[in-house]
Amino acid sequence: MRELVVISGKGGTGKTSLTASFAALAAGRVVTADCDVDAPDLHFLLKPVQRDEHDFFASQVADIDGDRCTACGSCREHCRFDAIDSCHVVDEVACEGCGMCELVCPHGAVQMRSVSSGRWFLSDTRYGPLVHARLNFGEGNSGKLVARVRDEARKAARAAAASLILVDGPPGIGCPVIASLGGATGALIVTEPSPSGLHDLRRVAAVCEHFNVPAAVCINRCDLDRELAQRISSEAEKDGLPLLGCIPYDNNITRALLDGQTAVEYGRGPASDNIKEMWPGVLKFIE
């Protein structure tokens, strides 16, 4: 089983559109996973039919037992998040679940309670199973939810005898990206020819190197600045990052999205042709 994570150093580079197109090209032997749990959008293109839904528990909030509480104020005094008011009622949004109030309460009136941090789903699409999730507002455990999504994707791949897992990773270099990368066969970094695209490509490539995940590069909208695209290509080659594709700007991508189709499914324009041409190289890269 191979696992390709499609990531980007910044948002808006087109990684979700590319992942969905790869899923179409690998239809029948692929499981897809949307690990951008803070802002999932792969389901818009794959149009999943939900099979299972589960709560995800990774957070705790404090509960104060009014019968045992003597209003001594110790919990409120030690709460650095100001999550306990003068009436000794806990603000669940402000509470970070650190457990300090439970530790300092002299009467055992405080207990930590697990709360749902989000939900994860197992769905069916026209290309195969999709594992996706949604983090609740204000929750900060996206890395743990990403890890759950990847675990469930591997279970789904074994159950379906799929040879490939395609992961639509989150942007940036933070905890969700790290959780998306660990143990992957390879990472495809999608960038664009802009100063911020080049800067963030360097950062996310360094993360891949740190975790010993082989990385390759795809330049999307490569014709917007051909000189900068060539510079990115040269830097990638110098750093040992294979350049697997250069996709030109193409309004047909937008038309495909509006029609709820992947680029290769829509099948019009040079971008679709370029994605099809780079797919054999992607498979060779992760083999």
N, C-alpha and C positions, 0 to 999 in steps of 0.2 A: 504494500500500500504506500503510495506517494502522497505527500501533502505540500501543496504550493500555497504560499501566503502572498496575496497581492496587497502591497502597502504603498504608502506615499508619505513623504516628509511633511506635506501640507494638504489641506483639503482642496477639493475641486479639480484634481488632476485627471479624473476619469477612471479611477480604479474600479468602481462598482460596475460601470458600463463594460469595462474590459473583462471583469470576472464573470459577468452574466454571459458575455459572448463566448468565453472559454467553456462555460457550462453547456452552452448550446453545441459547441464543437465536440464535447466529450459525452454527449447525451447517452444515457443507458449504462454508463459505467463510472458515474461520478456522484459524489455527495458534496453539496455546497454548504458552507457555514458563513453566516454573517456575524462577524466579530466586532463590528462597529456598534456596540450595544448602546452607546449614548445617543446615536442618531442612525438607527438602521434604515436602509432603504433598498436593499437587494430584493425584498419581497415585491416592490412595485413592478419590477421587470419579470420576476419568475412566477408571480401570481400563485402563491402556494395555497393548497387546500389543507387546512390544519388537521393534524391527526392526534396530537397530544399537546397538552398545556400543563405547565408545572410552575409552582411558586419557587422562587429562589431566595433562600434565607442566608444572609451574610452580615446582618446588622443587628444591633441590640439597642434598646432604649431603657431608661430607668423607670421603674414603677415604685411609687411610695405608698405603703400601706397606711392609710389614715388612722386605723385603729392602734397601730403600734408607734406611730410618729408622735413625738413629744414637742415638735417644733423647736428643737434646740438650735437649729440653723447651721449645724456642722456641714451638711450636704451642700447647702447654698453657698456657704463660705468657701468651700474647696472647689466648687464647679467653675472652671476657667472659661466655660462657654456660656455662662449666664443662662443656663437652661432651666433653672429652678426659681420660681417667683417667690414673693413674700408669703404666699399662702401655701408654699411647699407643694406646688403643682408643677409637673414636668412638662416643658415645651418639647414635644417629640421632634419638631423640625430642628430646633437648636441643639438637642442632645446628640452627642457624638458617640455615645455608648462606651465611653472609656472605663466606666465602672468605679471611678473614684468615690462617688457618693455612696455606693454600696460598701466600699472599703472603710470609709470614715464614720458611717452611721453607728452610734454606740448602742442602738436598740434593735438593730437588725430589721429596720423598717423598709429598707430599700432592696429591691431585687431587680436584676437585669432580665429583660424579656426579649426574646428573638422576634424580629419583625421581617416581613417580606421586603426585599430590596428590589425585586423585579420579577419578571416571568420569562421562562424560556419555552420554546415551541419546537415540536417536530412536525414537519409538514411534507406534503408531496407536491412536486412540480412536474411540469412536462419533461424535465430533464433528469429527474431523480429526486431523492430526499433532500430537504433543506432543513438545517438546524439554525434557528435564529432566536433572538431575545430582545427584551426591552427593559432597560434599567428605569426604575422609578425616579421621579423628579427629586433632586437634592441628594440622591444616594452617591456614595463615593467608592463603592466596591466593584467598579467596572472590570478590574483585572480578574477578580474571582469569577465574575459572571462569564467573562471571555473564556477562562479555563474550563468552566462547565460546558459551554457551547462546544469547545473543541473535543472534550471528552465524549460528549453525546454524538458528535459527528463521527468520531472513530467507531463508536458502537454501531451507529447506523450504517457505516461503510462495511463493517464486518458482517452485519445482518444481510446487507444487499449484495455482498461479494463484489463491492466496488473497488477498483484498483487506484482511484484517485480521489483525494479530498481537495476541493478548491475553497480557500478561505478569503473572504473579503475583509481585509484587516482595517483597523482604524487609522486615521492619519496621525502624524506626529511621531514622538519618540518616548511617550510616557508609558505608564504601567500597562494600559490595555495593549499597546503595541508589543511590549515585552512578553505579555501573556499569550499573544497571538503567534509569536515567533518560536518559542521554546520547543525544541524537538522536531521542527518542520524540516522537510527535505530540502526546500529552497524558498527564497523570497524573490518576488518580482517587484522592483521599485518603479512605480509610475511617476514620472516627473514631466515637467514642461519647460520650454526654453524661456525662462524668466530669471531674474536675479534671485528671487525668493525660491524658485524651483531648484536652482543649482545649490543654493545654501542648504536647503532642507534635504536634498538628496545626499549631500555629504554627511549630514547628521544621522539620517536613518541608515545609511550604509555603514557608519561606524557602529551603530547598535547591532546590526547583523553580524559584523565582524566580531564584536565582543562576545556574542552568544554562539559563535561558530556556525552560523547559518549561511550557506552559500547564497550570494545575491546576484541578480542580473538587473538590467535596466531596460525600460521602455520609455521612449520620449513621445508623449502625446502632443498633438497640435504642433508638430515639429517645424512646420513652415511659417510659423508666426515670427520667428527670429532665427533664420538659418545659421547665422554666425554663432549665436549662443548655443544652438543645437549642436553644431560641430564642436564647440568647446566642451559641452557636456559629454559628447561621444569620446573625445580625446582623453578627458579626465577619467571617464569610466574605464577605457582601455588601459590607461596607465595604472589604475588601481586594481586591475584584474577583474573588473565587472563586465561580463559579456553584455553587449548591446543586442537585445533580441528583437527589437522592433522600433520603427519610427512611423508614427501614425499622423497623417496630415489633418489639418482642420477640415471638417466636412459637415455641412448643415444637415446631411442625411442622418447623422447621429441624433440630432435634436428631433428630427421627424420620427425616427424610430422610437425614441423615448416617449414622445407624445402619443404614439400608436401602441405603446405598451409592449414593444418588441425589443429584442437584443439587436445590436448592429448587424451581426451576421445573419440573423433571422430576417431582418428587413432587406438585406442583400443589395443595397444600392450605394453607389459611391465608392471612392478610393479607400476610405477608412475601413469599410467592411472587407475589402480585398486585402488590405494590409494586415488586418487581424488574422484572417485565414492563412495568409502566408507565414506569419510568425508562429502559428500554433505548433507546427512540427519542431521548430527550434525550442519552444517552451518544453515540449515533452522530452526532447533530448537533454535539455538542461537538468531536469529533475530525475532523469534516469542515471 
